[in-house]
Amino acid sequence: MSGAPFVLDSTLAADGHFVGDLPLSTVLLMDDARFPWLIVVPRVAGMRDLIDLRRAQRQALLDEVDACAYALRALHAPLKLNVAALGNVVAQLHVHVIARHAGDAAWPKPVWGVGDREHYASVALTAEVARLRVALGLANAQ
């Protein structure tokens, strides 16, 4: 909360592909094709925990997490949606929204630390980002 400009954490930037910007947050697609997995990062510098946001920002973030969850549900029909804001490894406030299916690479355990990441192939990545942008209402945005 120092007035410093927002800068996306380098680990998040390296682990995800840009989907688009919602009013408060940047949405990334985690680069692991085994799981439909979005990362929602509010563009507010210095935030570590949900309670660090002002009340209106916190509500906006939760609304954007909801939008991401609905998009994943519409596109992937998951058995379960996992939503988590851990921040134990990356301190910058971010929320994971993960569509889970029985029999996925980690089911029924959490996705972290299970097996080897499967990077998106170029064509699959382009298609998934395009579908997510439409589902999030970002199709015409830059």
FILOBA-541942 format. One line per 2 residues: number of its first residue (from 1); their letters; for each residue x negated, z, y of N, C-alpha, C. Coordinates in Angstrom, 1 decimal. Example, Ala and Ser with C-alpha at 12.3 -4.5 7.8 and 13.67 -1.06 7.14 Angstrom:
! residues 2
1> AS> -13.2,7.8,-5.7,-12.3,7.8,-4.5,-13.2,7.8,-3.3 | -12.8,7.1,-2.2,-13.7,7.1,-1.1,-12.9,7.9,0.0 $
***
This chain:
! residues 142
1> MS> -0.8,0.0,-1.2,0.0,0.0,0.0,-0.9,0.0,1.3 | -2.0,-0.6,1.2,-3.0,-0.6,2.2,-2.8,-1.7,3.3 $
3> GA> -1.8,-2.5,3.1,-1.6,-3.7,4.0,-2.5,-4.9,3.6 | -3.2,-4.7,2.5,-4.0,-5.8,1.9,-3.1,-6.9,1.4 $
5> PF> -3.6,-8.1,1.4,-2.7,-9.2,0.8,-2.6,-9.1,-0.7 | -1.5,-9.6,-1.2,-1.4,-9.6,-2.7,-2.3,-10.6,-3.3 $
7> VL> -3.0,-10.2,-4.4,-3.8,-11.1,-5.2,-3.5,-10.8,-6.6 | -3.1,-11.9,-7.3,-2.8,-11.7,-8.8,-4.0,-11.3,-9.5 $
9> DS> -3.9,-10.2,-10.4,-4.9,-9.7,-11.2,-5.5,-10.9,-12.0 | -6.9,-10.9,-12.1,-7.6,-12.0,-12.8,-7.2,-12.0,-14.3 $
11> TL> -7.0,-10.9,-14.9,-6.6,-10.9,-16.3,-5.2,-11.5,-16.5 | -4.3,-11.2,-15.7,-3.0,-11.8,-15.7,-3.0,-13.3,-15.5 $
13> AA> -3.8,-13.7,-14.5,-4.0,-15.1,-14.2,-4.6,-15.9,-15.4 | -5.6,-15.3,-16.0,-6.2,-15.9,-17.2,-5.3,-16.0,-18.4 $
15> DG> -4.5,-15.0,-18.6,-3.6,-14.9,-19.8,-2.3,-15.6,-19.7 | -2.0,-16.0,-18.5,-0.7,-16.7,-18.3,-0.7,-18.0,-17.6 $
17> HF> 0.4,-18.7,-17.7,0.6,-20.0,-17.1,1.7,-19.8,-16.0 | 1.4,-20.3,-14.8,2.4,-20.2,-13.7,3.7,-20.9,-14.1 $
19> VG> 4.8,-20.2,-14.0,6.1,-20.8,-14.1,6.7,-21.0,-12.8 | 6.7,-20.0,-11.9,7.2,-20.2,-10.6,7.3,-18.9,-9.9 $
21> DL> 7.7,-19.0,-8.6,7.9,-17.8,-7.8,9.4,-17.5,-7.5 | 9.8,-16.3,-7.9,11.2,-15.8,-7.5,11.0,-15.2,-6.2 $
23> PL> 12.1,-14.7,-5.5,11.9,-14.1,-4.2,10.9,-13.0,-4.1 | 10.8,-12.1,-5.1,9.8,-11.0,-5.0,8.6,-11.3,-5.9 $
25> ST> 8.8,-11.9,-7.0,7.8,-11.9,-8.1,7.3,-13.3,-8.5 | 6.1,-13.3,-9.0,5.6,-14.5,-9.7,5.9,-14.4,-11.2 $
27> VL> 6.3,-15.5,-11.8,6.6,-15.4,-13.2,5.5,-16.3,-13.9 | 5.0,-15.7,-15.0,3.9,-16.3,-15.8,4.4,-16.4,-17.2 $
29> LM> 4.0,-17.5,-17.9,4.3,-17.6,-19.3,3.0,-17.2,-20.0 | 3.1,-16.1,-20.8,1.9,-15.6,-21.6,1.4,-16.8,-22.5 $
31> DD> 0.1,-17.0,-22.5,-0.5,-18.0,-23.3,-0.6,-17.6,-24.8 | 0.5,-17.4,-25.4,0.6,-17.1,-26.8,1.8,-17.7,-27.4 $
33> AR> 1.7,-18.9,-28.0,2.8,-19.6,-28.4,3.6,-19.0,-29.6 | 3.1,-17.9,-30.1,3.8,-17.2,-31.2,5.0,-16.5,-30.7 $
35> FP> 5.0,-16.2,-29.4,6.1,-15.4,-28.8,6.6,-16.0,-27.5 | 7.9,-16.2,-27.3,8.4,-16.5,-25.9,8.2,-15.3,-25.1 $
37> WL> 7.3,-15.3,-24.1,6.8,-14.1,-23.4,6.6,-14.4,-22.0 | 7.3,-13.8,-21.1,7.1,-13.9,-19.7,6.5,-12.6,-19.1 $
39> IV> 5.8,-12.8,-18.0,5.2,-11.7,-17.3,5.7,-11.8,-15.9 | 6.3,-10.8,-15.4,6.9,-10.8,-14.0,6.1,-9.9,-13.2 $
41> VP> 5.5,-10.4,-12.1,4.5,-9.7,-11.3,5.0,-9.7,-9.8 | 5.5,-8.5,-9.3,5.9,-8.5,-7.9,4.7,-8.7,-7.0 $
43> RV> 4.9,-9.6,-6.0,3.9,-9.9,-5.1,3.8,-8.9,-4.0 | 3.4,-7.7,-4.4,3.3,-6.6,-3.4,1.9,-5.9,-3.8 $
45> AG> 1.0,-5.9,-2.8,-0.3,-5.4,-3.1,-0.3,-3.9,-3.4 | -1.2,-3.5,-4.2,-1.4,-2.1,-4.5,-0.4,-1.4,-5.4 $
47> MR> 0.5,-2.1,-6.0,1.5,-1.5,-6.9,1.0,-1.3,-8.3 | 1.2,-0.1,-8.8,0.8,0.2,-10.2,2.0,0.5,-11.1 $
49> DL> 3.0,1.2,-10.5,4.1,1.7,-11.3,5.4,1.3,-10.5 | 6.5,1.2,-11.3,7.8,0.9,-10.7,8.1,1.7,-9.5 $
51> ID> 7.8,3.0,-9.6,8.2,3.9,-8.5,7.3,3.8,-7.3 | 6.3,2.9,-7.3,5.5,2.6,-6.1,6.2,1.6,-5.2 $
53> LR> 7.1,0.9,-5.8,7.9,-0.1,-4.9,9.0,0.7,-4.1 | 9.3,0.1,-3.0,10.4,0.7,-2.2,11.7,0.4,-3.1 $
55> RA> 12.7,1.2,-2.8,14.0,1.1,-3.6,14.5,-0.4,-3.6 | 14.6,-1.0,-2.5,15.1,-2.4,-2.5,14.2,-3.4,-3.3 $
57> QR> 12.9,-3.2,-3.2,11.9,-4.0,-4.0,12.1,-3.7,-5.5 | 12.3,-2.4,-5.9,12.5,-2.1,-7.3,13.7,-2.7,-7.8 $
59> QA> 14.8,-2.7,-7.0,16.1,-3.4,-7.5,15.9,-4.9,-7.6 | 15.2,-5.5,-6.6,14.9,-6.9,-6.7,14.1,-7.2,-8.0 $
61> LL> 13.1,-6.4,-8.3,12.3,-6.6,-9.5,13.1,-6.6,-10.7 | 14.0,-5.5,-10.8,14.8,-5.4,-12.0,15.8,-6.6,-12.1 $
63> DE> 16.3,-7.1,-11.0,17.1,-8.3,-11.0,16.3,-9.5,-11.5 | 15.1,-9.6,-11.1,14.3,-10.7,-11.6,13.9,-10.6,-13.0 $
65> VD> 13.6,-9.4,-13.5,13.4,-9.2,-14.9,14.6,-9.6,-15.7 | 15.8,-9.2,-15.2,17.1,-9.6,-15.9,17.2,-11.1,-16.0 $
67> AC> 16.8,-11.8,-14.9,16.9,-13.3,-14.9,16.0,-13.9,-15.9 | 14.8,-13.3,-16.1,13.9,-13.8,-17.1,14.4,-13.5,-18.5 $
69> AY> 15.0,-12.3,-18.7,15.5,-12.0,-20.0,16.7,-12.9,-20.3 | 17.6,-13.2,-19.4,18.7,-14.1,-19.7,18.1,-15.5,-20.0 $
71> AL> 17.1,-15.9,-19.2,16.5,-17.3,-19.5,15.9,-17.3,-20.9 | 15.2,-16.3,-21.3,14.6,-16.3,-22.7,15.7,-16.3,-23.7 $
73> RA> 16.8,-15.5,-23.5,17.9,-15.4,-24.4,18.6,-16.8,-24.5 | 18.8,-17.5,-23.4,19.4,-18.8,-23.4,18.6,-19.8,-24.2 $
75> LH> 17.3,-19.8,-24.0,16.4,-20.8,-24.5,15.9,-20.5,-26.0 | 15.9,-19.2,-26.3,15.3,-18.9,-27.6,16.1,-18.1,-28.6 $
77> AP> 17.3,-17.7,-28.1,18.3,-16.9,-29.0,17.6,-15.8,-29.8 | 16.9,-14.9,-29.1,16.1,-13.9,-29.9,17.1,-12.8,-30.5 $
79> LK> 16.6,-12.2,-31.5,17.3,-11.1,-32.1,17.2,-9.9,-31.2 | 16.1,-9.7,-30.5,15.8,-8.6,-29.6,15.0,-9.0,-28.4 $
81> LN> 15.2,-8.5,-27.3,14.4,-8.7,-26.1,13.6,-7.4,-25.9 | 12.3,-7.5,-25.8,11.4,-6.4,-25.4,11.1,-6.5,-24.0 $
83> VA> 11.3,-5.4,-23.2,10.9,-5.3,-21.8,10.1,-4.1,-21.6 | 8.9,-4.3,-21.0,7.9,-3.2,-20.9,7.0,-3.4,-19.7 $
85> AL> 6.8,-2.3,-19.0,5.8,-2.2,-17.9,4.8,-1.1,-18.3 | 3.8,-1.5,-19.0,2.8,-0.6,-19.5,1.7,-0.4,-18.5 $
87> GN> 0.9,-1.4,-18.2,-0.2,-1.3,-17.2,-1.4,-0.4,-17.7 | -1.5,-0.2,-18.9,-2.7,0.6,-19.4,-4.0,-0.2,-19.3 $
89> VV> -3.9,-1.5,-19.5,-5.1,-2.3,-19.5,-5.2,-3.0,-18.1 | -4.1,-3.5,-17.6,-4.1,-4.2,-16.3,-3.3,-3.3,-15.4 $
91> AQ> -3.9,-2.7,-14.4,-3.3,-1.7,-13.5,-2.2,-2.3,-12.6 | -2.4,-3.6,-12.2,-1.4,-4.2,-11.3,0.0,-4.2,-12.0 $
93> LH> 1.0,-3.7,-11.2,2.3,-3.7,-11.7,2.8,-5.0,-12.2 | 3.2,-5.1,-13.4,3.8,-6.3,-14.0,4.7,-5.8,-15.2 $
95> VH> 5.7,-6.7,-15.5,6.7,-6.4,-16.5,6.7,-7.5,-17.5 | 6.5,-7.1,-18.8,6.6,-8.1,-19.9,8.0,-8.2,-20.4 $
97> VI> 8.4,-9.5,-20.6,9.8,-9.8,-21.1,9.5,-10.7,-22.3 | 9.8,-10.2,-23.5,9.4,-10.9,-24.7,10.6,-11.1,-25.6 $
99> AR> 10.8,-12.3,-26.0,11.9,-12.7,-27.0,11.4,-12.5,-28.4 | 12.0,-11.6,-29.1,11.5,-11.3,-30.5,12.5,-11.9,-31.5 $
101> HA> 11.9,-12.3,-32.6,12.7,-12.8,-33.8,12.2,-12.1,-35.1 | 13.1,-11.8,-35.9,12.7,-11.2,-37.2,11.8,-12.2,-37.9 $
103> GD> 10.7,-11.8,-38.4,9.7,-12.6,-39.0,8.7,-13.2,-38.1 | 8.8,-12.9,-36.8,7.7,-13.4,-35.9,6.4,-12.7,-36.3 $
105> AA> 5.3,-13.2,-35.7,4.0,-12.7,-36.1,3.7,-11.2,-36.1 | 4.6,-10.5,-35.3,4.4,-9.1,-35.2,5.6,-8.2,-35.7 $
107> WP> 6.7,-8.9,-36.0,7.9,-8.2,-36.3,7.7,-7.2,-37.4 | 8.3,-6.0,-37.3,9.0,-5.4,-36.2,8.2,-4.6,-35.2 $
109> KP> 6.9,-4.7,-35.3,6.0,-3.9,-34.5,5.8,-4.6,-33.1 | 5.2,-3.8,-32.1,4.9,-4.4,-30.8,4.0,-5.6,-30.9 $
111> VW> 4.0,-6.5,-30.0,3.2,-7.7,-30.0,1.7,-7.5,-29.7 | 1.4,-6.4,-29.0,0.0,-6.2,-28.6,-0.9,-6.0,-29.8 $
113> GV> -2.0,-6.7,-29.8,-3.1,-6.5,-30.8,-2.8,-7.0,-32.2 | -1.8,-7.8,-32.3,-1.4,-8.3,-33.6,-1.9,-9.7,-33.8 $
115> GD> -2.8,-9.9,-34.8,-3.3,-11.3,-35.1,-4.0,-11.9,-33.9 | -4.2,-13.2,-34.1,-4.9,-14.0,-33.1,-3.9,-14.8,-32.2 $
117> RE> -4.2,-14.8,-30.9,-3.4,-15.5,-30.0,-3.4,-17.0,-30.4 | -2.2,-17.7,-30.3,-2.2,-19.1,-30.5,-1.9,-19.7,-29.1 $
119> HY> -2.9,-20.4,-28.5,-2.7,-21.0,-27.2,-1.7,-22.1,-27.3 | -0.9,-22.3,-26.2,0.0,-23.4,-26.2,-0.8,-24.8,-26.2 $
121> AS> -0.3,-25.7,-26.9,-0.8,-27.1,-26.8,-0.3,-27.6,-25.5 | -1.0,-28.6,-24.9,-0.6,-29.1,-23.6,0.8,-29.6,-23.5 $
123> VA> 1.3,-30.4,-24.4,2.6,-30.9,-24.4,3.6,-29.8,-24.5 | 3.4,-28.9,-25.5,4.4,-27.8,-25.7,4.4,-26.9,-24.4 $
125> LT> 3.3,-26.7,-23.8,3.2,-25.8,-22.6,4.0,-26.5,-21.5 | 3.8,-27.8,-21.2,4.5,-28.5,-20.2,6.0,-28.4,-20.4 $
127> AE> 6.4,-28.6,-21.7,7.9,-28.6,-22.0,8.5,-27.2,-21.8 | 7.7,-26.2,-22.3,8.3,-24.8,-22.1,8.4,-24.4,-20.7 $
129> VA> 7.4,-24.7,-19.9,7.4,-24.3,-18.5,8.6,-25.0,-17.8 | 8.8,-26.3,-18.1,9.9,-27.0,-17.5,11.2,-26.4,-17.9 $
131> RL> 11.4,-26.1,-19.2,12.6,-25.4,-19.6,12.9,-24.1,-18.9 | 11.8,-23.3,-18.8,11.9,-22.0,-18.1,12.3,-22.2,-16.6 $
133> RV> 11.6,-23.1,-16.0,11.9,-23.4,-14.6,13.4,-23.7,-14.4 | 14.0,-24.6,-15.2,15.4,-24.9,-15.1,16.2,-23.6,-15.4 $
135> AL> 15.9,-22.9,-16.4,16.7,-21.7,-16.8,16.6,-20.6,-15.6 | 15.5,-20.6,-14.9,15.4,-19.6,-13.8,15.8,-20.2,-12.5 $
137> GL> 16.3,-21.4,-12.5,16.8,-22.0,-11.2,15.6,-22.4,-10.3 | 14.5,-22.7,-10.9,13.3,-23.1,-10.1,12.9,-24.6,-10.3 $
139> AN> 13.8,-25.3,-10.9,13.5,-26.7,-11.2,13.1,-27.5,-10.0 | 13.7,-27.3,-8.9,13.4,-28.1,-7.7,12.4,-27.4,-6.7 $
141> AQ> 12.0,-26.3,-7.1,11.0,-25.6,-6.2,9.6,-26.0,-6.6 | 8.7,-25.8,-5.7,7.3,-26.1,-5.9,6.6,-25.0,-6.6 $
***
